[in-house]
Amino acid sequence: MKHSRKLDLPPGYSGHILPPGESAFAYACAIADEQGAGAFVHARKGELIEFAVVLEPDEPLASARRGFFACMHALAEAISAHCPPEREVAFHWPDAIIFDGGLVGGGRLAWPQGCGDDDIPQWLVFGAVLRAEDLPDVDTGAHPDSTSLVGSGFELEQVDNVVGSFARHLMLAFDTWGEHGFRAVGQDYLKRLPKAEGQKKRIIDVNGDLVSTLAGGASERSSLGQALEAHEWYDPVLLAPALAPRWRRTA
């Protein structure tokens, strides 16, 4: 897979391009203290594209984690801006990207070790991995719950455009947060999250948890922190989006 060597980023970001095979997420965490907000790292891994951005929140970690939803919304908007018509971009709670019905990637979030929920973190790092092309030695028909951008209709030259587009949409998402409060960003995220059976109303709580009102008035809470630790979309052996997502295997 060929990529351009230039990152098309708007002002406010500092681009870092890594050699093939290195982890953008790990590198961004390593430089977050020194580089600060706006450091943007891009890595190329065969059929994958990976990027990460450093954020500097001004609130305690418990509520600052909600920045994850701004990042996920920006990622979905970036894919939508460049994909063929009539392709749906959706989420599987909270961190998986579903494109045209198949898992295509997801997001991760990191913060400084030892930072407690009541502490203001010096930085957060959001990282994303997307499967750009199908694996050459894998029968895609045997994995209907997984897909790639190119496999679902992207032109190859459009794939890298998603990276710069994400950076722009992220700025818009945080502008929306600043002008209208987090609720507007949360609603943008929830629009792409399919409702589970029995859910009537959903909100994202101040600590990032998903709180759902069920039929009959009962409510249930899904922990953002626990879900981010599980990152069910990620295959730690392939170091890539899973071919058979764990939520499918346990359904």
DOKE-326513 format. One record per residue: residue number from 1; chain; x, y, z of N, C-alpha, C in turn. Coordinates in Angstrom, 1 decimal. Each point is the difference from the previous one (the first is absolute). Example, Ala and Ser with C-alpha at 12.3 -4.5 7.8 and 13.67 -1.06 7.14 Angstrom:
[atom 1 "A" [13.2 -5.7 7.8] [-0.9 1.2 0.0] [0.9 1.2 0.0]]
[atom 2 "A" [-0.4 1.1 -0.7] [0.9 1.1 0.0] [-0.8 1.1 0.8]]
end
This chain:
[atom 1 "A" [0.8 -1.2 0.0] [-0.8 1.2 0.0] [0.9 1.2 0.0]]
[atom 2 "A" [-0.2 0.9 -0.9] [0.8 1.2 -0.1] [-0.7 1.2 0.6]]
[atom 3 "A" [0.7 0.9 0.7] [-0.5 1.1 0.7] [0.8 1.3 -0.4]]
[atom 4 "A" [-0.6 1.1 0.0] [0.7 1.3 -0.2] [0.8 0.2 1.3]]
[atom 5 "A" [1.1 0.7 -0.1] [0.9 0.3 1.1] [-0.4 1.3 0.8]]
[atom 6 "A" [-1.0 0.7 -0.5] [-0.4 1.2 0.6] [-1.3 -0.1 0.8]]
[atom 7 "A" [0.0 0.6 1.2] [-1.2 0.1 0.7] [-0.7 1.3 -0.2]]
[atom 8 "A" [-1.2 0.0 -0.5] [-0.8 1.2 -0.3] [-0.8 0.4 1.2]]
[atom 9 "A" [0.7 0.8 0.9] [-0.6 0.3 1.3] [-0.3 1.5 0.0]]
[atom 10 "A" [-1.1 0.4 0.7] [-0.3 1.5 0.1] [0.9 0.6 1.1]]
[atom 11 "A" [0.1 1.3 0.0] [0.8 0.7 1.0] [-0.4 -0.4 1.5]]
[atom 12 "A" [1.0 -0.1 0.8] [-0.2 -0.4 1.4] [0.5 -1.4 0.3]]
[atom 13 "A" [0.3 -0.8 -1.1] [0.5 -1.3 0.2] [1.5 -0.1 -0.4]]
[atom 14 "A" [0.7 -0.8 0.6] [1.4 -0.3 -0.4] [0.1 -1.5 -0.4]]
[atom 15 "A" [0.3 -0.2 -1.3] [0.0 -1.4 -0.5] [1.3 -0.7 0.2]]
[atom 16 "A" [-0.2 -1.3 0.3] [1.2 -0.9 0.2] [-0.4 -1.3 -0.8]]
[atom 17 "A" [0.8 -0.3 -1.0] [-0.2 -1.2 -0.8] [1.1 -1.1 0.4]]
[atom 18 "A" [-0.5 -1.2 0.4] [0.9 -1.0 0.5] [0.4 -1.0 -1.2]]
[atom 19 "A" [1.1 -0.7 0.2] [0.3 -1.0 -1.0] [-1.0 -1.1 0.1]]
[atom 20 "A" [-0.1 -0.8 -1.1] [-1.0 -1.1 0.0] [0.2 -1.0 1.1]]
[atom 21 "A" [-1.1 -0.4 0.6] [0.0 -1.0 1.1] [0.0 0.6 1.4]]
[atom 22 "A" [0.3 1.3 0.2] [0.0 0.5 1.3] [-1.4 0.4 0.4]]
[atom 23 "A" [-0.2 0.1 1.4] [-1.3 0.3 0.5] [-0.2 1.5 0.2]]
[atom 24 "A" [-1.0 0.6 -0.7] [-0.3 1.4 0.2] [-0.5 0.3 1.4]]
[atom 25 "A" [-0.8 -0.9 0.5] [-0.6 0.1 1.3] [1.1 0.1 1.1]]
[atom 26 "A" [0.9 -1.0 0.0] [1.1 -0.1 0.9] [0.9 1.3 -0.1]]
[atom 27 "A" [0.3 0.4 -1.2] [0.9 1.1 -0.2] [-0.6 1.3 0.5]]
[atom 28 "A" [-1.3 0.2 -0.3] [-0.7 1.2 0.5] [0.0 0.0 1.5]]
[atom 29 "A" [-0.2 -1.1 0.7] [0.0 0.0 1.4] [1.4 0.3 0.5]]
[atom 30 "A" [1.1 -0.4 -0.7] [1.3 0.2 0.5] [0.4 1.5 -0.2]]
[atom 31 "A" [-0.5 0.7 -1.0] [0.4 1.4 -0.2] [-1.1 1.0 0.6]]
[atom 32 "A" [-1.0 -0.5 0.6] [-1.1 0.9 0.4] [0.4 1.1 1.0]]
[atom 33 "A" [0.9 -0.4 0.9] [0.5 1.0 1.0] [0.7 1.1 -0.7]]
[atom 34 "A" [0.9 -0.4 -0.9] [0.9 1.0 -0.6] [-0.7 0.8 -1.1]]
[atom 35 "A" [-0.8 -0.7 -0.8] [-0.6 0.7 -1.2] [-1.3 0.7 0.3]]
[atom 36 "A" [-0.8 -0.5 0.9] [-1.2 0.6 0.4] [-1.1 -0.1 -1.0]]
[atom 37 "A" [-1.1 0.8 0.2] [-1.2 -0.1 -0.8] [0.3 0.3 -1.5]]
[atom 38 "A" [-0.6 -0.8 -0.8] [0.1 0.2 -1.4] [1.0 -0.9 -0.7]]
[atom 39 "A" [0.9 -0.7 0.8] [0.9 -0.9 -0.6] [-0.8 -1.1 -0.7]]
[atom 40 "A" [0.3 -0.3 -1.2] [-0.8 -0.9 -0.9] [1.0 -1.0 -0.6]]
[atom 41 "A" [-0.2 -1.3 0.3] [0.9 -1.0 -0.5] [-0.7 -0.9 -1.0]]
[atom 42 "A" [0.7 -0.3 -1.1] [-0.6 -0.9 -1.0] [1.0 -1.1 -0.3]]
[atom 43 "A" [-0.5 -1.2 0.0] [0.8 -1.2 -0.3] [-0.6 -0.9 -1.0]]
[atom 44 "A" [0.8 -0.7 -0.8] [-0.5 -0.8 -1.0] [0.4 -1.5 0.3]]
[atom 45 "A" [-1.0 -0.9 0.0] [0.2 -1.3 0.4] [-0.6 -1.0 -1.1]]
[atom 46 "A" [0.7 -0.1 -1.1] [-0.6 -0.9 -1.0] [-1.4 0.4 -0.5]]
[atom 47 "A" [-1.0 -0.8 0.3] [-1.3 0.3 -0.4] [-0.7 0.9 1.0]]
[atom 48 "A" [0.6 0.5 1.0] [-0.6 0.8 1.0] [0.5 1.5 -0.1]]
[atom 49 "A" [-0.9 0.9 0.5] [0.5 1.4 0.3] [-0.3 0.2 1.4]]
[atom 50 "A" [1.0 0.6 0.7] [-0.1 0.3 1.4] [0.4 1.4 0.3]]
[atom 51 "A" [-0.8 0.7 0.8] [0.4 1.4 0.4] [-0.4 0.2 1.4]]
[atom 52 "A" [0.6 1.1 0.6] [-0.3 0.3 1.4] [0.2 1.5 0.2]]
[atom 53 "A" [-0.7 0.6 0.9] [0.1 1.4 0.3] [0.0 0.3 1.5]]
[atom 54 "A" [0.8 0.9 0.4] [0.2 0.4 1.4] [-1.0 1.1 0.3]]
[atom 55 "A" [-0.8 -0.1 1.1] [-0.9 1.0 0.4] [0.4 0.4 1.4]]
[atom 56 "A" [-0.4 1.3 0.4] [0.3 0.5 1.3] [-1.3 0.5 0.6]]
[atom 57 "A" [-0.6 -0.8 0.8] [-1.3 0.3 0.6] [0.2 1.0 1.2]]
[atom 58 "A" [-1.1 0.7 0.3] [0.1 1.0 1.2] [-1.0 -0.4 1.1]]
[atom 59 "A" [-0.3 -1.3 0.1] [-0.9 -0.5 1.0] [0.5 -1.3 0.5]]
[atom 60 "A" [-0.6 -0.5 1.1] [0.5 -1.3 0.5] [-0.2 -1.2 -0.9]]
[atom 61 "A" [0.8 -1.0 0.1] [0.0 -1.1 -0.9] [-1.4 -0.6 -0.1]]
[atom 62 "A" [-0.7 -0.1 1.1] [-1.3 -0.7 0.0] [-0.9 0.6 -1.1]]
[atom 63 "A" [0.0 1.3 -0.2] [-0.8 0.7 -1.0] [0.7 0.2 -1.3]]
[atom 64 "A" [1.4 0.2 0.1] [0.8 0.2 -1.2] [-0.1 -1.1 -0.9]]
[atom 65 "A" [-0.2 -1.2 0.5] [-0.1 -1.2 -0.9] [-1.1 0.2 -1.1]]
[atom 66 "A" [-0.9 0.9 0.2] [-1.1 0.2 -1.0] [0.6 0.6 -1.3]]
[atom 67 "A" [1.3 0.5 0.1] [0.6 0.4 -1.3] [0.1 -1.2 -1.0]]
[atom 68 "A" [0.0 -1.2 0.6] [0.0 -1.2 -0.9] [-1.2 0.1 -1.0]]
[atom 69 "A" [-1.2 0.4 0.4] [-1.1 0.1 -0.9] [0.1 1.0 -1.1]]
[atom 70 "A" [0.7 1.1 0.4] [0.3 1.0 -1.0] [0.9 -0.6 -1.1]]
[atom 71 "A" [1.0 -0.7 0.4] [0.9 -0.7 -0.9] [-0.7 -1.0 -0.9]]
[atom 72 "A" [-0.9 -0.8 0.6] [-0.7 -1.1 -0.7] [-0.9 0.7 -1.1]]
[atom 73 "A" [-0.7 1.0 0.5] [-0.9 0.7 -1.0] [0.8 0.6 -1.1]]
[atom 74 "A" [1.2 0.6 0.3] [0.8 0.6 -1.1] [0.5 -1.1 -1.0]]
[atom 75 "A" [0.3 -1.2 0.6] [0.5 -1.1 -0.9] [-1.1 -0.5 -0.9]]
[atom 76 "A" [-1.2 -0.1 0.6] [-1.2 -0.4 -0.9] [-0.3 1.0 -1.0]]
[atom 77 "A" [0.1 1.3 0.3] [-0.3 1.0 -1.0] [1.1 0.0 -1.1]]
[atom 78 "A" [1.2 -0.2 0.4] [1.1 -0.1 -1.0] [-0.2 -1.1 -1.0]]
[atom 79 "A" [-0.4 -1.2 0.5] [-0.3 -1.1 -0.9] [-1.2 0.3 -0.9]]
[atom 80 "A" [-1.0 0.6 0.6] [-1.2 0.3 -0.8] [0.3 1.0 -1.1]]
[atom 81 "A" [0.9 0.9 0.3] [0.3 1.1 -1.0] [0.6 -0.5 -1.2]]
[atom 82 "A" [0.7 -1.2 0.1] [0.8 -0.5 -1.2] [-0.6 -1.4 -0.5]]
[atom 83 "A" [-0.9 -0.6 0.6] [-0.5 -1.3 -0.4] [-1.0 0.2 -1.1]]
[atom 84 "A" [-0.3 -1.1 -0.8] [-1.0 0.0 -1.0] [-1.4 0.3 0.6]]
[atom 85 "A" [-0.9 0.4 -0.8] [-1.4 0.3 0.5] [-0.6 -1.2 0.5]]
[atom 86 "A" [-0.9 0.2 1.0] [-0.9 -1.1 0.5] [0.8 -1.0 0.8]]
[atom 87 "A" [1.2 0.4 0.6] [0.7 -0.9 0.9] [-0.2 0.6 1.4]]
[atom 88 "A" [-0.4 -0.9 0.9] [-0.3 0.5 1.4] [1.3 -0.2 0.9]]
[atom 89 "A" [0.2 1.1 0.8] [1.1 -0.1 1.0] [-0.7 0.0 1.3]]
[atom 90 "A" [0.2 -1.0 0.8] [-0.7 -0.2 1.3] [1.1 -0.4 1.1]]
[atom 91 "A" [-0.5 0.0 1.2] [0.9 -0.4 1.2] [-0.6 -1.2 0.6]]
[atom 92 "A" [0.9 -0.8 0.6] [-0.3 -1.0 1.0] [0.6 0.5 1.3]]
[atom 93 "A" [-0.8 0.1 1.0] [0.4 0.6 1.3] [1.3 -0.5 0.5]]
[atom 94 "A" [0.9 0.9 0.4] [0.0 1.4 -0.3] [1.0 0.4 -1.1]]
[atom 95 "A" [0.8 -1.0 -0.4] [1.3 0.3 -0.7] [0.2 -0.7 -1.3]]
[atom 96 "A" [-1.0 -0.7 -0.6] [0.1 -0.7 -1.2] [-0.7 0.8 -1.1]]
[atom 97 "A" [0.7 0.1 -1.2] [-0.6 0.6 -1.2] [-0.5 -1.1 -0.9]]
[atom 98 "A" [-1.3 0.1 -0.3] [-0.7 -0.9 -0.9] [-0.2 0.7 -1.3]]
[atom 99 "A" [0.5 -0.5 -1.1] [-0.1 0.7 -1.3] [-0.7 -1.0 -1.0]]
[atom 100 "A" [-1.1 0.4 -0.5] [-0.7 -0.8 -1.0] [-0.3 -1.4 0.6]]
[atom 101 "A" [-0.3 0.0 1.3] [-0.4 -1.2 0.7] [1.1 -0.9 0.5]]
[atom 102 "A" [1.3 0.4 -0.2] [1.1 -0.8 0.5] [0.9 0.8 0.8]]
[atom 103 "A" [0.7 -0.7 0.9] [1.0 0.7 0.9] [1.2 0.4 -0.9]]
[atom 104 "A" [0.3 1.3 0.1] [1.1 0.5 -0.8] [1.1 0.6 0.9]]
[atom 105 "A" [-0.3 0.2 1.2] [1.1 0.6 0.9] [-0.6 0.4 1.3]]
[atom 106 "A" [0.8 0.8 0.7] [-0.5 0.5 1.3] [0.9 1.0 0.6]]
[atom 107 "A" [-0.3 0.5 1.2] [0.8 1.0 0.7] [0.4 -0.5 1.4]]
[atom 108 "A" [1.1 0.6 0.5] [0.5 -0.2 1.3] [0.3 1.3 0.7]]
[atom 109 "A" [0.1 0.0 1.3] [0.2 1.2 0.8] [1.0 -0.4 1.1]]
[atom 110 "A" [1.0 0.9 0.2] [1.0 -0.1 1.0] [0.2 1.3 0.8]]
[atom 111 "A" [0.5 -0.2 1.2] [0.3 1.2 0.9] [1.2 -0.4 0.8]]
[atom 112 "A" [0.6 1.0 0.7] [1.2 -0.3 0.8] [-0.2 -1.0 1.1]]
[atom 113 "A" [1.0 -0.9 0.1] [-0.1 -1.0 1.1] [-0.1 0.7 1.3]]
[atom 114 "A" [-0.9 -0.5 0.9] [-0.1 0.6 1.3] [-1.0 1.1 0.1]]
[atom 115 "A" [-0.5 0.4 -1.1] [-1.0 1.1 0.0] [-1.3 -0.5 0.5]]
[atom 116 "A" [-0.6 0.5 1.1] [-1.2 -0.4 0.5] [-1.2 0.7 -0.6]]
[atom 117 "A" [-1.2 -0.5 0.2] [-1.2 0.6 -0.6] [-0.2 1.4 0.4]]
[atom 118 "A" [0.5 0.4 1.2] [-0.2 1.4 0.5] [1.1 0.9 -0.4]]
[atom 119 "A" [1.0 -0.5 -0.6] [1.2 0.8 -0.5] [-0.2 0.5 -1.4]]
[atom 120 "A" [0.5 1.2 -0.3] [0.0 0.5 -1.4] [1.2 -0.6 -0.7]]
[atom 121 "A" [-0.2 -0.9 -1.0] [1.1 -0.6 -0.7] [0.8 1.0 -0.8]]
[atom 122 "A" [1.3 -0.2 0.0] [0.9 0.9 -0.8] [-0.3 -0.2 -1.5]]
[atom 123 "A" [-0.4 -1.2 -0.3] [-0.3 -0.2 -1.4] [-1.0 -1.2 -0.1]]
[atom 124 "A" [-0.7 -0.1 -1.1] [-0.7 -1.2 -0.5] [0.6 -0.3 -1.4]]
[atom 125 "A" [0.0 -1.3 -0.4] [0.3 -0.3 -1.3] [-1.1 -0.9 -0.6]]
[atom 126 "A" [-0.6 0.5 -1.1] [-1.0 -0.8 -0.8] [0.8 -0.7 -1.1]]
[atom 127 "A" [-0.2 -1.3 -0.2] [0.6 -0.7 -1.1] [-1.0 -0.7 -0.8]]
[atom 128 "A" [0.1 -0.1 -1.3] [-0.9 -0.8 -0.8] [0.8 -0.9 -1.0]]
[atom 129 "A" [-0.6 -1.1 -0.2] [0.5 -1.0 -1.0] [-1.1 -0.3 -1.0]]
[atom 130 "A" [0.2 0.1 -1.3] [-0.9 -0.4 -1.0] [0.6 -1.0 -1.0]]
[atom 131 "A" [-0.8 -1.0 -0.3] [0.4 -0.9 -1.1] [-0.2 0.6 -1.3]]
[atom 132 "A" [1.1 0.4 -0.7] [-0.2 0.7 -1.3] [-0.3 -1.0 -1.1]]
[atom 133 "A" [0.7 -1.2 0.0] [-0.2 -1.0 -1.0] [-0.1 -1.3 0.6]]
[atom 134 "A" [-0.6 -1.0 -0.7] [-0.2 -1.3 0.5] [1.4 -0.7 0.1]]
[atom 135 "A" [0.1 -0.9 1.0] [1.2 -0.8 0.1] [0.2 -0.9 -1.2]]
[atom 136 "A" [1.2 0.0 -0.5] [0.2 -0.8 -1.3] [-0.2 -1.5 0.1]]
[atom 137 "A" [0.2 -0.5 1.2] [-0.1 -1.5 0.2] [-1.3 -0.4 0.7]]
[atom 138 "A" [-1.0 0.8 0.1] [-1.2 -0.2 0.8] [-1.2 -0.1 -1.0]]
[atom 139 "A" [-0.8 -1.0 0.2] [-1.2 -0.1 -0.8] [-1.1 0.9 0.6]]
[atom 140 "A" [-0.2 1.2 -0.6] [-0.9 0.9 0.6] [-1.4 -0.5 0.1]]
[atom 141 "A" [-0.4 -0.9 -0.9] [-1.3 -0.6 0.1] [-0.3 -0.8 1.3]]
[atom 142 "A" [1.1 -0.4 0.6] [-0.1 -0.8 1.2] [-0.1 0.9 1.3]]
[atom 143 "A" [0.1 1.3 -0.2] [-0.1 0.9 1.1] [-0.9 1.2 -0.4]]
[atom 144 "A" [-1.3 -0.4 0.0] [-1.0 1.0 -0.4] [-0.2 1.2 0.9]]
[atom 145 "A" [0.5 -0.1 1.3] [-0.1 1.1 0.9] [1.1 0.9 0.0]]
[atom 146 "A" [1.0 -0.2 -0.9] [1.1 0.9 -0.2] [0.1 0.5 -1.4]]
[atom 147 "A" [0.6 1.2 -0.1] [0.1 0.6 -1.3] [1.3 0.9 -0.1]]
[atom 148 "A" [0.2 0.6 -1.1] [1.1 1.0 -0.2] [-0.6 1.1 -0.7]]
[atom 149 "A" [0.7 1.2 0.0] [-0.5 1.1 -0.7] [-0.1 -0.2 -1.5]]
[atom 150 "A" [1.1 -0.5 -0.6] [0.1 -0.3 -1.4] [-1.0 -1.1 -0.3]]
[atom 151 "A" [-0.1 -1.0 0.8] [-0.9 -1.1 -0.2] [-1.5 0.4 0.0]]
[atom 152 "A" [-0.3 1.1 0.6] [-1.3 0.5 0.0] [-0.2 1.3 -0.9]]
[atom 153 "A" [0.9 0.1 -0.9] [-0.3 1.0 -1.1] [0.9 1.2 0.0]]
[atom 154 "A" [0.9 0.2 0.9] [0.9 1.1 0.0] [1.0 -0.1 -1.2]]
[atom 155 "A" [0.3 1.1 -0.6] [1.2 0.0 -0.9] [1.2 0.1 0.8]]
[atom 156 "A" [1.1 -0.7 -0.4] [1.2 -0.1 0.8] [0.5 1.4 0.3]]
[atom 157 "A" [0.0 0.9 -1.0] [0.6 1.3 0.3] [-0.8 0.8 1.0]]
[atom 158 "A" [-1.3 -0.4 0.3] [-0.8 0.7 0.9] [0.3 -0.4 1.5]]
[atom 159 "A" [0.7 -1.1 0.2] [0.1 -0.5 1.3] [0.8 1.0 0.9]]
[atom 160 "A" [1.1 0.5 -0.5] [0.8 0.9 0.8] [-0.7 1.3 0.3]]
[atom 161 "A" [-1.0 0.4 -0.9] [-0.7 1.2 0.2] [-0.8 0.0 1.3]]
[atom 162 "A" [-0.3 -1.2 0.5] [-0.8 -0.2 1.2] [0.8 0.6 1.2]]
[atom 163 "A" [1.4 -0.1 0.0] [0.8 0.4 1.1] [-0.1 1.5 0.2]]
[atom 164 "A" [0.2 0.8 -1.1] [-0.1 1.5 0.1] [-1.4 0.4 0.3]]
[atom 165 "A" [-0.9 -0.7 -0.6] [-1.4 0.3 0.2] [-0.4 -0.2 1.5]]
[atom 166 "A" [0.5 -1.0 0.6] [-0.2 -0.2 1.5] [0.4 1.2 0.8]]
[atom 167 "A" [1.2 0.5 -0.3] [0.6 1.1 0.7] [-0.9 1.2 -0.1]]
[atom 168 "A" [-0.6 0.2 -1.2] [-0.9 1.2 -0.1] [-1.3 -0.2 0.7]]
[atom 169 "A" [-0.5 -1.2 -0.1] [-1.3 -0.2 0.6] [0.1 0.0 1.6]]
[atom 170 "A" [1.2 -0.4 0.5] [0.3 0.0 1.4] [-0.1 1.5 0.5]]
[atom 171 "A" [0.6 0.9 -0.8] [0.0 1.4 0.4] [-1.5 0.5 0.1]]
[atom 172 "A" [-0.8 -0.4 -1.0] [-1.4 0.4 0.0] [-0.7 -0.6 1.2]]
[atom 173 "A" [0.3 -1.3 0.3] [-0.7 -0.6 1.2] [0.3 0.7 1.3]]
[atom 174 "A" [1.2 0.4 0.2] [0.4 0.7 1.2] [-0.6 1.5 0.0]]
[atom 175 "A" [-0.1 0.6 -1.2] [-0.7 1.3 -0.1] [-1.4 -0.1 0.4]]
[atom 176 "A" [-0.7 -1.1 -0.5] [-1.4 -0.2 0.4] [-0.1 -0.2 1.5]]
[atom 177 "A" [0.9 -0.8 0.6] [0.0 -0.2 1.5] [0.1 1.3 0.7]]
[atom 178 "A" [1.0 0.9 -0.5] [0.2 1.3 0.7] [-1.2 0.9 -0.1]]
[atom 179 "A" [-0.7 0.0 -1.2] [-1.1 0.9 -0.2] [-1.3 -0.5 0.6]]
[atom 180 "A" [-0.3 -1.3 -0.1] [-1.3 -0.6 0.4] [0.1 -1.0 1.1]]
[atom 181 "A" [1.1 -0.2 0.6] [0.2 -1.0 1.0] [0.2 -1.4 -0.5]]
[atom 182 "A" [0.3 -0.9 0.9] [0.3 -1.4 -0.4] [-1.2 -0.7 -0.6]]
[atom 183 "A" [-1.2 0.4 0.5] [-1.2 -0.7 -0.4] [-0.1 -0.1 -1.5]]
[atom 184 "A" [0.3 1.1 -0.7] [-0.1 0.0 -1.5] [1.0 -1.0 -0.6]]
[atom 185 "A" [1.2 -0.1 0.5] [0.9 -1.0 -0.5] [-0.5 -1.4 0.4]]
[atom 186 "A" [-0.5 -0.2 1.2] [-0.5 -1.3 0.3] [-1.2 -0.5 -0.9]]
[atom 187 "A" [-0.8 0.9 -0.3] [-1.1 -0.3 -0.9] [0.5 -0.4 -1.4]]
[atom 188 "A" [1.0 0.7 -0.5] [0.6 -0.4 -1.3] [0.5 -1.4 0.1]]
[atom 189 "A" [0.7 -0.4 1.1] [0.5 -1.3 0.1] [-1.2 -1.0 0.1]]
[atom 190 "A" [-1.0 0.3 0.8] [-1.1 -1.0 0.2] [-0.8 -0.2 -1.3]]
[atom 191 "A" [0.0 1.0 -0.9] [-0.7 -0.2 -1.3] [0.5 -1.2 -0.8]]
[atom 192 "A" [1.3 -0.3 0.2] [0.6 -1.1 -0.7] [0.1 -1.3 0.8]]
[atom 193 "A" [-0.6 0.0 1.2] [0.0 -1.2 0.9] [-1.3 -0.6 -0.1]]
[atom 194 "A" [-0.2 -1.2 -0.6] [-1.3 -0.6 -0.1] [-0.5 -0.3 1.4]]
[atom 195 "A" [-1.3 0.2 0.1] [-0.7 -0.3 1.3] [-0.1 -1.5 0.2]]
[atom 196 "A" [0.3 -0.5 1.2] [-0.2 -1.4 0.4] [-1.5 -0.2 0.2]]
[atom 197 "A" [-0.4 -1.2 0.0] [-1.4 -0.4 0.2] [-0.4 0.5 1.4]]
[atom 198 "A" [-1.1 0.7 0.0] [-0.6 0.5 1.3] [0.5 1.3 0.4]]
[atom 199 "A" [1.0 0.6 -0.7] [0.4 1.4 0.4] [-1.0 1.0 -0.5]]
[atom 200 "A" [-0.4 0.9 0.8] [-0.9 1.1 -0.4] [0.7 1.3 -0.1]]
[atom 201 "A" [0.9 0.3 1.0] [0.7 1.3 0.0] [1.4 -0.3 0.5]]
[atom 202 "A" [1.0 0.8 -0.6] [1.4 -0.2 0.4] [0.6 1.3 0.2]]
[atom 203 "A" [0.9 0.1 1.0] [0.9 1.2 0.2] [1.4 -0.5 0.3]]
[atom 204 "A" [0.9 0.9 -0.2] [1.4 -0.3 0.4] [0.2 0.8 1.3]]
[atom 205 "A" [0.3 -0.6 1.1] [0.1 0.6 1.3] [1.3 0.8 0.1]]
[atom 206 "A" [0.1 0.8 1.0] [1.1 0.9 0.2] [1.3 -0.7 0.1]]
[atom 207 "A" [0.0 -1.3 0.4] [1.2 -0.8 0.0] [0.2 -0.9 -1.2]]
[atom 208 "A" [-0.8 0.3 -1.1] [0.1 -0.8 -1.2] [-0.8 -1.3 -0.1]]
[atom 209 "A" [-0.6 -0.4 1.1] [-0.8 -1.2 -0.1] [-1.2 0.2 -0.8]]
[atom 210 "A" [-0.5 -1.1 -0.7] [-1.2 0.0 -0.7] [-1.1 -0.4 0.9]]
[atom 211 "A" [-1.0 0.9 0.2] [-1.1 -0.3 0.9] [-1.3 -0.1 -0.9]]
[atom 212 "A" [-0.6 -1.2 0.0] [-1.2 -0.3 -0.8] [-1.2 -0.1 0.8]]
[atom 213 "A" [-1.1 0.6 -0.4] [-1.3 -0.2 0.6] [-0.7 -1.0 -0.8]]
[atom 214 "A" [-0.5 -1.0 0.7] [-0.6 -1.2 -0.6] [-1.5 0.1 0.1]]
[atom 215 "A" [-0.7 -0.9 -0.7] [-1.4 -0.1 0.0] [-0.4 -0.3 1.5]]
[atom 216 "A" [-1.0 0.8 0.5] [-0.4 -0.2 1.4] [0.6 0.9 0.9]]
[atom 217 "A" [1.0 0.8 -0.5] [0.6 1.0 0.8] [1.3 -0.3 0.7]]
[atom 218 "A" [0.4 -1.3 0.0] [1.3 -0.4 0.6] [1.1 0.6 -0.9]]
[atom 219 "A" [1.2 0.0 0.6] [1.2 0.5 -0.7] [1.1 -0.9 0.2]]
[atom 220 "A" [1.0 0.0 -0.9] [1.2 -0.7 0.0] [1.2 0.8 -0.4]]
[atom 221 "A" [1.1 -0.3 0.6] [1.2 0.8 -0.2] [1.1 -0.9 -0.6]]
[atom 222 "A" [0.6 0.6 -1.1] [1.2 -0.7 -0.6] [1.2 0.8 0.2]]
[atom 223 "A" [1.0 -0.5 0.7] [1.2 0.7 0.4] [0.9 0.3 -1.2]]
[atom 224 "A" [0.3 1.2 -0.2] [1.0 0.4 -1.0] [1.4 -0.6 0.3]]
[atom 225 "A" [0.4 0.2 1.3] [1.3 -0.4 0.3] [0.2 -1.5 -0.1]]
[atom 226 "A" [-0.9 -0.8 0.4] [0.1 -1.4 -0.2] [0.0 -0.4 -1.4]]
[atom 227 "A" [-0.8 0.6 -0.8] [-0.1 -0.4 -1.5] [1.3 0.4 -0.7]]
[atom 228 "A" [0.6 1.2 0.4] [1.3 0.4 -0.7] [1.1 -1.0 0.4]]
[atom 229 "A" [0.0 -0.5 1.2] [1.0 -1.0 0.4] [-0.2 -1.3 -0.8]]
[atom 230 "A" [-1.2 -0.4 -0.3] [-0.3 -1.2 -0.7] [0.4 0.1 -1.5]]
[atom 231 "A" [-0.2 1.1 -0.6] [0.1 0.3 -1.5] [-0.3 -1.3 -0.8]]
[atom 232 "A" [-1.2 -0.3 0.0] [-0.4 -1.3 -0.6] [0.2 0.0 -1.6]]
[atom 233 "A" [0.2 1.1 -0.6] [0.2 0.1 -1.4] [1.4 -0.4 -0.4]]
[atom 234 "A" [0.9 -0.1 0.9] [1.4 -0.1 -0.3] [0.5 -1.4 0.2]]
[atom 235 "A" [0.8 -0.5 -0.9] [0.6 -1.3 0.0] [1.5 0.1 0.5]]
[atom 236 "A" [0.3 -0.3 1.2] [1.4 0.2 0.5] [1.0 -0.9 -0.7]]
[atom 237 "A" [-0.4 -1.0 -0.7] [1.0 -0.8 -0.7] [0.3 0.6 -1.4]]
[atom 238 "A" [-1.1 0.4 -0.7] [0.2 0.6 -1.3] [0.4 1.5 0.2]]
[atom 239 "A" [-0.2 0.6 1.2] [0.3 1.4 0.2] [-0.8 0.8 -1.0]]
[atom 240 "A" [-1.3 -0.4 -0.1] [-0.8 0.6 -1.1] [-1.5 -0.2 0.4]]
[atom 241 "A" [-0.9 0.6 -0.7] [-1.4 -0.3 0.2] [-0.3 -1.5 -0.2]]
[atom 242 "A" [-0.8 -0.5 0.9] [-0.3 -1.5 0.0] [-0.7 -0.4 -1.2]]
[atom 243 "A" [0.2 -1.2 -0.5] [-0.7 -0.6 -1.1] [-1.3 -0.5 0.5]]
[atom 244 "A" [-0.1 -0.4 1.3] [-1.2 -0.5 0.6] [-0.2 0.7 1.4]]
[atom 245 "A" [-0.7 1.1 0.0] [-0.1 0.8 1.2] [-0.5 -0.8 1.2]]
[atom 246 "A" [0.5 0.3 1.2] [-0.3 -0.8 1.1] [-1.5 0.1 0.4]]
[atom 247 "A" [-0.7 1.1 -0.3] [-1.4 0.1 0.3] [-0.8 -0.9 -0.8]]
[atom 248 "A" [0.5 -0.3 -1.2] [-0.7 -1.0 -0.9] [0.2 -1.4 0.5]]
[atom 249 "A" [1.2 -0.3 0.5] [0.3 -1.4 0.5] [-0.7 -0.3 1.3]]
[atom 250 "A" [-0.4 1.0 0.7] [-0.7 -0.3 1.3] [-1.4 0.3 -0.1]]
[atom 251 "A" [-0.6 0.4 -1.1] [-1.4 0.3 -0.2] [-0.8 -1.2 0.2]]
end
